[in-house]
Amino acid sequence: MDVPMLDREESKIASEFYAAGFQEFKQTQTKPLKENFSKLFDYYNGLTHFEETEPNAIMHHFIDLYGPDCENCGKPYRTHQASYCVKCGNKREI
């Protein structure tokens, strides 16, 4: 599935909202954990117009976590060191 990725600055802001969600949960512990991440959801969904409902998934949508785009299919390599594209099988030289 294609999902909108966050750049370095956007990722930093999202990480702060993510941490704040856990702090809010520690303080209240009265509402379900996911409800404490409303600021993170509002930020990500407002920025990307993609309706994400899982806070941990957003933490995987940081472009810096992945390698460059594949020269053949355009999907990102899974890591910066990856030499094989899992989407199309393209092999790259590192």
N, CA, C and O atoms as a GROMACS GRO file, in nm:
protein
  376
    1MET      N    1   0.084  -0.117   0.000
    1MET     CA    2   0.000   0.000   0.000
    1MET      C    3   0.089   0.124   0.000
    1MET      O    4   0.187   0.130   0.074
    2ASP      N    5   0.056   0.218  -0.080
    2ASP     CA    6   0.127   0.345  -0.079
    2ASP      C    7   0.073   0.432   0.034
    2ASP      O    8  -0.048   0.449   0.048
    3VAL      N    9   0.163   0.485   0.114
    3VAL     CA   10   0.124   0.574   0.223
    3VAL      C   11   0.211   0.698   0.216
    3VAL      O   12   0.328   0.691   0.177
    4PRO      N   13   0.155   0.812   0.255
    4PRO     CA   14   0.235   0.935   0.255
    4PRO      C   15   0.346   0.926   0.359
    4PRO      O   16   0.324   0.883   0.472
    5MET      N   17   0.465   0.968   0.319
    5MET     CA   18   0.582   0.964   0.407
    5MET      C   19   0.610   1.105   0.459
    5MET      O   20   0.578   1.205   0.396
    6LEU      N   21   0.672   1.109   0.576
    6LEU     CA   22   0.708   1.236   0.638
    6LEU      C   23   0.857   1.262   0.621
    6LEU      O   24   0.939   1.171   0.634
    7ASP      N   25   0.892   1.388   0.593
    7ASP     CA   26   1.033   1.423   0.581
    7ASP      C   27   1.092   1.441   0.721
    7ASP      O   28   1.023   1.420   0.821
    8ARG      N   29   1.216   1.480   0.728
    8ARG     CA   30   1.287   1.489   0.856
    8ARG      C   31   1.219   1.583   0.955
    8ARG      O   32   1.200   1.547   1.071
    9GLU      N   33   1.184   1.702   0.912
    9GLU     CA   34   1.122   1.800   1.001
    9GLU      C   35   0.982   1.755   1.044
    9GLU      O   36   0.946   1.766   1.161
   10GLU      N   37   0.904   1.704   0.950
   10GLU     CA   38   0.770   1.654   0.983
   10GLU      C   39   0.779   1.535   1.080
   10GLU      O   40   0.696   1.522   1.170
   11SER      N   41   0.879   1.450   1.060
   11SER     CA   42   0.899   1.334   1.147
   11SER      C   43   0.931   1.377   1.290
   11SER      O   44   0.885   1.316   1.386
   12LYS      N   45   1.009   1.482   1.302
   12LYS     CA   46   1.045   1.535   1.434
   12LYS      C   47   0.920   1.581   1.509
   12LYS      O   48   0.903   1.552   1.627
   13ILE      N   49   0.835   1.654   1.440
   13ILE     CA   50   0.711   1.703   1.502
   13ILE      C   51   0.620   1.586   1.538
   13ILE      O   52   0.563   1.584   1.647
   14ALA      N   53   0.606   1.490   1.447
   14ALA     CA   54   0.523   1.372   1.474
   14ALA      C   55   0.576   1.295   1.594
   14ALA      O   56   0.497   1.247   1.676
   15SER      N   57   0.706   1.283   1.606
   15SER     CA   58   0.767   1.212   1.720
   15SER      C   59   0.734   1.281   1.852
   15SER      O   60   0.712   1.215   1.953
   16GLU      N   61   0.731   1.413   1.850
   16GLU     CA   62   0.697   1.488   1.971
   16GLU      C   63   0.551   1.463   2.010
   16GLU      O   64   0.521   1.445   2.128
   17PHE      N   65   0.461   1.460   1.912
   17PHE     CA   66   0.320   1.431   1.940
   17PHE      C   67   0.304   1.287   1.989
   17PHE      O   68   0.220   1.259   2.076
   18TYR      N   69   0.382   1.196   1.934
   18TYR     CA   70   0.378   1.056   1.974
   18TYR      C   71   0.420   1.042   2.121
   18TYR      O   72   0.352   0.975   2.199
   19ALA      N   73   0.529   1.106   2.158
   19ALA     CA   74   0.576   1.102   2.296
   19ALA      C   75   0.473   1.167   2.389
   19ALA      O   76   0.449   1.117   2.499
   20ALA      N   77   0.414   1.276   2.345
   20ALA     CA   78   0.313   1.345   2.426
   20ALA      C   79   0.191   1.256   2.449
   20ALA      O   80   0.129   1.262   2.556
   21GLY      N   81   0.156   1.173   2.352
   21GLY     CA   82   0.044   1.081   2.368
   21GLY      C   83   0.069   0.981   2.479
   21GLY      O   84  -0.022   0.950   2.556
   22PHE      N   85   0.192   0.931   2.490
   22PHE     CA   86   0.224   0.840   2.599
   22PHE      C   87   0.226   0.912   2.733
   22PHE      O   88   0.182   0.856   2.834
   23GLN      N   89   0.276   1.034   2.735
   23GLN     CA   90   0.276   1.111   2.860
   23GLN      C   91   0.134   1.136   2.908
   23GLN      O   92   0.104   1.126   3.027
   24GLU      N   93   0.046   1.169   2.815
   24GLU     CA   94  -0.094   1.193   2.850
   24GLU      C   95  -0.156   1.065   2.907
   24GLU      O   96  -0.230   1.070   3.005
   25PHE      N   97  -0.125   0.952   2.846
   25PHE     CA   98  -0.177   0.825   2.896
   25PHE      C   99  -0.126   0.796   3.037
   25PHE      O  100  -0.203   0.751   3.122
   26LYS      N  101   0.001   0.823   3.062
   26LYS     CA  102   0.057   0.798   3.196
   26LYS      C  103  -0.013   0.884   3.301
   26LYS      O  104  -0.033   0.840   3.415
   27GLN      N  105  -0.049   1.005   3.263
   27GLN     CA  106  -0.110   1.097   3.359
   27GLN      C  107  -0.256   1.063   3.387
   27GLN      O  108  -0.302   1.071   3.501
   28THR      N  109  -0.329   1.024   3.283
   28THR     CA  110  -0.473   1.003   3.302
   28THR      C  111  -0.508   0.856   3.322
   28THR      O  112  -0.578   0.822   3.417
   29GLN      N  113  -0.462   0.771   3.237
   29GLN     CA  114  -0.491   0.628   3.237
   29GLN      C  115  -0.640   0.597   3.248
   29GLN      O  116  -0.679   0.491   3.296
   30THR      N  117  -0.723   0.692   3.205
   30THR     CA  118  -0.866   0.670   3.213
   30THR      C  119  -0.930   0.643   3.078
   30THR      O  120  -1.038   0.585   3.071
   31LYS      N  121  -0.864   0.683   2.972
   31LYS     CA  122  -0.920   0.656   2.840
   31LYS      C  123  -0.829   0.559   2.766
   31LYS      O  124  -0.711   0.546   2.798
   32PRO      N  125  -0.884   0.493   2.666
   32PRO     CA  126  -0.802   0.398   2.589
   32PRO      C  127  -0.678   0.466   2.531
   32PRO      O  128  -0.681   0.584   2.496
   33LEU      N  129  -0.569   0.392   2.522
   33LEU     CA  130  -0.440   0.446   2.480
   33LEU      C  131  -0.449   0.524   2.349
   33LEU      O  132  -0.395   0.634   2.340
   34LYS      N  133  -0.516   0.471   2.248
   34LYS     CA  134  -0.523   0.537   2.117
   34LYS      C  135  -0.584   0.677   2.125
   34LYS      O  136  -0.548   0.765   2.046
   35GLU      N  137  -0.673   0.698   2.218
   35GLU     CA  138  -0.739   0.828   2.230
   35GLU      C  139  -0.642   0.938   2.272
   35GLU      O  140  -0.672   1.056   2.254
   36ASN      N  141  -0.529   0.903   2.327
   36ASN     CA  142  -0.430   1.001   2.371
   36ASN      C  143  -0.346   1.056   2.256
   36ASN      O  144  -0.267   1.148   2.275
   37PHE      N  145  -0.362   0.999   2.139
   37PHE     CA  146  -0.280   1.039   2.024
   37PHE      C  147  -0.356   1.128   1.926
   37PHE      O  148  -0.321   1.134   1.808
   38SER      N  149  -0.459   1.196   1.972
   38SER     CA  150  -0.540   1.278   1.881
   38SER      C  151  -0.457   1.388   1.815
   38SER      O  152  -0.481   1.420   1.698
   39LYS      N  153  -0.361   1.446   1.885
   39LYS     CA  154  -0.277   1.551   1.825
   39LYS      C  155  -0.190   1.492   1.714
   39LYS      O  156  -0.171   1.556   1.611
   40LEU      N  157  -0.139   1.372   1.735
   40LEU     CA  158  -0.060   1.306   1.632
   40LEU      C  159  -0.146   1.276   1.510
   40LEU      O  160  -0.105   1.303   1.397
   41PHE      N  161  -0.265   1.220   1.532
   41PHE     CA  162  -0.354   1.190   1.420
   41PHE      C  163  -0.395   1.316   1.345
   41PHE      O  164  -0.395   1.318   1.222
   42ASP      N  165  -0.429   1.421   1.419
   42ASP     CA  166  -0.467   1.547   1.354
   42ASP      C  167  -0.352   1.602   1.271
   42ASP      O  168  -0.374   1.650   1.160
   43TYR      N  169  -0.231   1.596   1.324
   43TYR     CA  170  -0.115   1.647   1.252
   43TYR      C  171  -0.090   1.567   1.124
   43TYR      O  172  -0.081   1.623   1.016
   44TYR      N  173  -0.080   1.436   1.138
   44TYR     CA  174  -0.050   1.351   1.023
   44TYR      C  175  -0.162   1.354   0.919
   44TYR      O  176  -0.137   1.372   0.800
   45ASN      N  177  -0.286   1.338   0.964
   45ASN     CA  178  -0.398   1.336   0.871
   45ASN      C  179  -0.418   1.472   0.804
   45ASN      O  180  -0.452   1.478   0.686
   46GLY      N  181  -0.397   1.580   0.877
   46GLY     CA  182  -0.409   1.713   0.818
   46GLY      C  183  -0.299   1.742   0.717
   46GLY      O  184  -0.322   1.807   0.616
   47LEU      N  185  -0.180   1.694   0.746
   47LEU     CA  186  -0.066   1.716   0.658
   47LEU      C  187  -0.074   1.632   0.531
   47LEU      O  188  -0.045   1.680   0.422
   48THR      N  189  -0.115   1.506   0.546
   48THR     CA  190  -0.110   1.412   0.434
   48THR      C  191  -0.245   1.384   0.369
   48THR      O  192  -0.250   1.333   0.257
   49HIS      N  193  -0.353   1.418   0.437
   49HIS     CA  194  -0.489   1.385   0.393
   49HIS      C  195  -0.508   1.234   0.380
   49HIS      O  196  -0.587   1.187   0.299
   50PHE      N  197  -0.434   1.160   0.461
   50PHE     CA  198  -0.443   1.014   0.468
   50PHE      C  199  -0.494   0.981   0.607
   50PHE      O  200  -0.433   1.021   0.706
   51GLU      N  201  -0.603   0.909   0.616
   51GLU     CA  202  -0.668   0.882   0.744
   51GLU      C  203  -0.603   0.762   0.815
   51GLU      O  204  -0.649   0.649   0.804
   52GLU      N  205  -0.495   0.790   0.887
   52GLU     CA  206  -0.426   0.686   0.964
   52GLU      C  207  -0.489   0.677   1.102
   52GLU      O  208  -0.520   0.779   1.163
   53THR      N  209  -0.508   0.555   1.150
   53THR     CA  210  -0.573   0.535   1.280
   53THR      C  211  -0.484   0.461   1.380
   53THR      O  212  -0.527   0.431   1.491
   54GLU      N  213  -0.362   0.432   1.342
   54GLU     CA  214  -0.270   0.358   1.427
   54GLU      C  215  -0.145   0.443   1.452
   54GLU      O  216  -0.070   0.468   1.358
   55PRO      N  217  -0.122   0.487   1.576
   55PRO     CA  218  -0.007   0.574   1.603
   55PRO      C  219   0.126   0.509   1.570
   55PRO      O  220   0.217   0.577   1.521
   56ASN      N  221   0.141   0.380   1.594
   56ASN     CA  222   0.268   0.314   1.565
   56ASN      C  223   0.297   0.310   1.415
   56ASN      O  224   0.413   0.314   1.374
   57ALA      N  225   0.193   0.303   1.335
   57ALA     CA  226   0.212   0.302   1.190
   57ALA      C  227   0.272   0.434   1.142
   57ALA      O  228   0.357   0.437   1.054
   58ILE      N  229   0.227   0.543   1.201
   58ILE     CA  230   0.280   0.674   1.163
   58ILE      C  231   0.430   0.681   1.187
   58ILE      O  232   0.503   0.744   1.111
   59MET      N  233   0.476   0.617   1.293
   59MET     CA  234   0.619   0.618   1.325
   59MET      C  235   0.702   0.540   1.222
   59MET      O  236   0.824   0.550   1.221
   60HIS      N  237   0.636   0.463   1.137
   60HIS     CA  238   0.704   0.391   1.030
   60HIS      C  239   0.695   0.465   0.897
   60HIS      O  240   0.745   0.417   0.795
   61HIS      N  241   0.631   0.580   0.897
   61HIS     CA  242   0.613   0.658   0.775
   61HIS      C  243   0.715   0.771   0.764
   61HIS      O  244   0.685   0.877   0.709
   62PHE      N  245   0.834   0.749   0.817
   62PHE     CA  246   0.942   0.847   0.811
   62PHE      C  247   1.033   0.810   0.694
   62PHE      O  248   1.092   0.702   0.695
   63ILE      N  249   1.046   0.896   0.597
   63ILE     CA  250   1.124   0.866   0.478
   63ILE      C  251   1.271   0.837   0.510
   63ILE      O  252   1.336   0.762   0.437
   64ASP      N  253   1.323   0.894   0.618
   64ASP     CA  254   1.462   0.871   0.655
   64ASP      C  255   1.489   0.727   0.700
   64ASP      O  256   1.605   0.685   0.706
   65LEU      N  257   1.384   0.652   0.732
   65LEU     CA  258   1.402   0.513   0.773
   65LEU      C  259   1.436   0.422   0.655
   65LEU      O  260   1.489   0.313   0.674
   66TYR      N  261   1.406   0.467   0.535
   66TYR     CA  262   1.419   0.382   0.417
   66TYR      C  263   1.531   0.431   0.327
   66TYR      O  264   1.583   0.541   0.344
   67GLY      N  265   1.566   0.348   0.232
   67GLY     CA  266   1.670   0.383   0.137
   67GLY      C  267   1.614   0.466   0.023
   67GLY      O  268   1.498   0.509   0.027
   68PRO      N  269   1.696   0.490  -0.078
   68PRO     CA  270   1.652   0.569  -0.193
   68PRO      C  271   1.548   0.493  -0.274
   68PRO      O  272   1.526   0.373  -0.254
   69ASP      N  273   1.485   0.563  -0.365
   69ASP     CA  274   1.387   0.499  -0.453
   69ASP      C  275   1.456   0.407  -0.552
   69ASP      O  276   1.566   0.435  -0.600
   70CYS      N  277   1.389   0.297  -0.581
   70CYS     CA  278   1.440   0.202  -0.680
   70CYS      C  279   1.444   0.268  -0.817
   70CYS      O  280   1.352   0.340  -0.855
   71GLU      N  281   1.550   0.244  -0.890
   71GLU     CA  282   1.567   0.302  -1.023
   71GLU      C  283   1.468   0.242  -1.122
   71GLU      O  284   1.437   0.304  -1.224
   72ASN      N  285   1.418   0.123  -1.093
   72ASN     CA  286   1.329   0.053  -1.185
   72ASN      C  287   1.182   0.082  -1.160
   72ASN      O  288   1.108   0.118  -1.252
   73CYS      N  289   1.137   0.067  -1.034
   73CYS     CA  290   0.994   0.080  -1.007
   73CYS      C  291   0.956   0.204  -0.925
   73CYS      O  292   0.839   0.239  -0.918
   74GLY      N  293   1.055   0.270  -0.864
   74GLY     CA  294   1.028   0.392  -0.790
   74GLY      C  295   0.992   0.372  -0.644
   74GLY      O  296   0.980   0.470  -0.570
   75LYS      N  297   0.973   0.248  -0.599
   75LYS     CA  298   0.945   0.222  -0.458
   75LYS      C  299   1.075   0.233  -0.379
   75LYS      O  300   1.182   0.204  -0.434
   76PRO      N  301   1.069   0.274  -0.253
   76PRO     CA  302   1.195   0.287  -0.177
   76PRO      C  303   1.253   0.150  -0.141
   76PRO      O  304   1.181   0.055  -0.113
   77TYR      N  305   1.385   0.145  -0.142
   77TYR     CA  306   1.452   0.027  -0.089
   77TYR      C  307   1.424   0.022   0.060
   77TYR      O  308   1.402   0.127   0.122
   78ARG      N  309   1.425  -0.095   0.119
   78ARG     CA  310   1.386  -0.110   0.260
   78ARG      C  311   1.486  -0.047   0.356
   78ARG      O  312   1.448  -0.006   0.466
   79THR      N  313   1.613  -0.040   0.317
   79THR     CA  314   1.715   0.024   0.400
   79THR      C  315   1.809   0.101   0.309
   79THR      O  316   1.804   0.087   0.186
   80HIS      N  317   1.896   0.181   0.367
   80HIS     CA  318   1.995   0.254   0.289
   80HIS      C  319   2.099   0.159   0.231
   80HIS      O  320   2.162   0.191   0.129
   81GLN      N  321   2.119   0.043   0.294
   81GLN     CA  322   2.220  -0.053   0.247
   81GLN      C  323   2.162  -0.159   0.154
   81GLN      O  324   2.237  -0.238   0.098
   82ALA      N  325   2.032  -0.161   0.135
   82ALA     CA  326   1.969  -0.265   0.053
   82ALA      C  327   2.021  -0.260  -0.090
   82ALA      O  328   2.036  -0.154  -0.150
   83SER      N  329   2.048  -0.379  -0.144
   83SER     CA  330   2.095  -0.389  -0.281
   83SER      C  331   1.992  -0.457  -0.370
   83SER      O  332   2.016  -0.479  -0.488
   84TYR      N  333   1.876  -0.490  -0.312
   84TYR     CA  334   1.774  -0.565  -0.383
   84TYR      C  335   1.638  -0.502  -0.353
   84TYR      O  336   1.604  -0.482  -0.236
   85CYS      N  337   1.562  -0.472  -0.455
   85CYS     CA  338   1.428  -0.416  -0.437
   85CYS      C  339   1.329  -0.531  -0.420
   85CYS      O  340   1.316  -0.616  -0.508
   86VAL      N  341   1.259  -0.534  -0.308
   86VAL     CA  342   1.164  -0.643  -0.283
   86VAL      C  343   1.038  -0.629  -0.369
   86VAL      O  344   0.966  -0.727  -0.387
   87LYS      N  345   1.011  -0.512  -0.420
   87LYS     CA  346   0.893  -0.491  -0.504
   87LYS      C  347   0.911  -0.549  -0.643
   87LYS      O  348   0.824  -0.620  -0.693
   88CYS      N  349   1.024  -0.518  -0.707
   88CYS     CA  350   1.041  -0.558  -0.848
   88CYS      C  351   1.161  -0.649  -0.873
   88CYS      O  352   1.177  -0.702  -0.983
   89GLY      N  353   1.244  -0.667  -0.772
   89GLY     CA  354   1.361  -0.754  -0.789
   89GLY      C  355   1.483  -0.686  -0.846
   89GLY      O  356   1.585  -0.751  -0.869
   90ASN      N  357   1.476  -0.557  -0.869
   90ASN     CA  358   1.590  -0.484  -0.924
   90ASN      C  359   1.711  -0.493  -0.829
   90ASN      O  360   1.696  -0.482  -0.707
   91LYS      N  361   1.826  -0.513  -0.885
   91LYS     CA  362   1.949  -0.514  -0.804
   91LYS      C  363   2.025  -0.386  -0.832
   91LYS      O  364   2.039  -0.344  -0.947
   92ARG      N  365   2.072  -0.324  -0.726
   92ARG     CA  366   2.148  -0.199  -0.743
   92ARG      C  367   2.288  -0.217  -0.688
   92ARG      O  368   2.313  -0.302  -0.602
   93GLU      N  369   2.377  -0.136  -0.738
   93GLU     CA  370   2.513  -0.135  -0.685
   93GLU      C  371   2.519  -0.031  -0.575
   93GLU      O  372   2.463   0.078  -0.586
   94ILE      N  373   2.588  -0.067  -0.469
   94ILE     CA  374   2.600   0.025  -0.356
   94ILE      C  375   2.737   0.088  -0.356
   94ILE      O  376   2.768   0.169  -0.268
   0.00000   0.00000   0.00000
